[in-house]
Amino acid sequence: MNRCLASAALVVLLDQVSKALIRSQLALGETIPVLGDLVRLRYVHNAGAAFGLFQGSRIFFIIVSLLSVAVVIYLIVTGRYRFRGSRIAFGLVMGGAIGNLIDRVWMKEVVDFIDVGIGYYRWPTFNVADIGLTLGVLYLAASFMAAEWGGRGADSEPEEGR
């Protein structure tokens, strides 16, 4: 549980500090190149989900975030899925959900600021919480698939050093 809470706390801390810096240093809509056109800081608000989908569904996303955190806590407490890195991955998911939840409750929208792409072809602007969520989900999915392909369930190998 400690690894889960530590990784969740780290994601929330990095997410909220980075968003506070962006809000204090850039005007809404302002863009600053970091690596030319490839990586830019672009301060935007997102009232929807990833890719700007479902705008104006704030209450729905607050409920989904709370349910996500509850499910992660349940999975950790019950010890149902234990494999190398699972607690860290669950913490990344939980930290990402909490980071964006804080924005939805406090600001009514999520602050996004990482803009990646080439010219007109750009990935939707995202934030540190989104990175945590994505990395956690990708690791969990890869672990579950590897366990299935290896002929054993994802919960069959206890994680060392609980």
N, C-alpha and C positions, 0 to 999 in steps of 0.2 A: 504493500500500500504506500510505503514511503516514496518509492520510485515514481509511482503514479502521481502522487501529490506534488512531488518536487518538479516533475516535468510539466505538470499542469500549471503550477505557480510560475515557473520560468516563462512559459508561453504567455500567460496573462500579463506578467510584469513587462516583458519585452514588447508585447502588443500595445499595452496602455501607455508606456513611456514613449514608444515610437509615434503613436497617434497624437499624444500631447505635444511632442516636438513639431510634428507636421502642422497641427492646428496653430501653434504659436509662431511658426516661421513662414508659412505660406498662406496666401489668400485662397479662398475657395475657388477652385478651377485653375489655379496657377500650376504651371509645369516647369520643372527644372531638369535639364539633362544631367545624368550621372555618368553613363557610358555612351555619350552621343545620343543617337536616337534609339539605341537598343534598350537601354534601361533609363527610365526617367522617374522622378518624383512628381506625382500629379495628385493634388488634393481634391478629392471628390467625396460626396455623400451618397450612400446607396440605401434606399428605403426598401429594397427587395432582397433577393437571394443572389447567389452566384450568377454572374453574367447579366446582372440587372433584371433578372426574371422576377415576376410576381411583386411588382412595385405596390407599396401600400398595404402589405400583408403583415404589418408589424406584430400584432397580437399572435397571429399564427406562428411566426418565427420565434417569438418569445417562448411559446408553449413547446415548440419543437426543440429549442435549445435546452429548456429545462428537462424535457423528456430524455434528450441525449445524455445529459449529465447524469440523470437518474439511472439510465441503463448502464452507463460505464461504471458507476459506483456499485450497482448490483453485480455486474460481472466480476469486478475486482473483489468485492466482499465475499461472494460465493466461491471464488477461486475456480470458476468453471473453465476458464480459458487461461492456462498458464503455460507459456513457452518463452524462450529466450527473447527478452525485449518487450513482452506483452504489456507489462505495467507501464513502461515508458510510452509505448504506442497509445495505450488507453489514456494516459496523461496528456499526450499531445492533442488527442481528440477532445478531451474534456477541457483543456486549456483554451483551445480554439473556440469551442462553443461558448465558454464563459467570457472570453475576450469580446466576441461580437455581441453577446447578450448584454454586457455592460453598456455598450454603445446604444443598443436598441432601447434599453430601459432609460438611460440617462439622456441621450441625445435624440432618440426616436429614429435614428438612422445610423448606419455603420460608416465609419471613416475608412476609406480606402486610399492608398497612395503609391503603390508600387505598380508601375506601368512598363510593360515589356512588349517589344515587338519591333518590326521593321517597317518604317513608313506608315502606310495606311493599315497594314496588317498587324494588329495589336491584340494581345491577350486582354481580357477584361481586367481592369485595375483591381488590385487585391491588397491584403494587409498581412501582418505577422500571424494573426489568429487563423487566417485562411491557410497559411503555410503549415501551421501546426496541425490543423484538421486534415489537410491533404496528405502530409507525410504520415500521420498516424493511421489514417484509413488505408493508404497504399501498403504500409508495412503489415497491417493486420490482414489485408486481403492476400498479399503475397505469402504470408505465413500460413493462412488457412489453405491456400491452393497447394503450397509445398507439402503440407501435412497430408492432404488428400492424395496427392500424386505419390507420396511416399508410403501410402497404405496405412496411415494411422491418423487418428483424429487430432485436431489442433490442441486439444487439452491433454494429450497423453504424455507430454514431456514437461515436467515441472520446471519452472524457471529457477535457476540457482540463485542463492543469496537473497532470499526474500527480504 
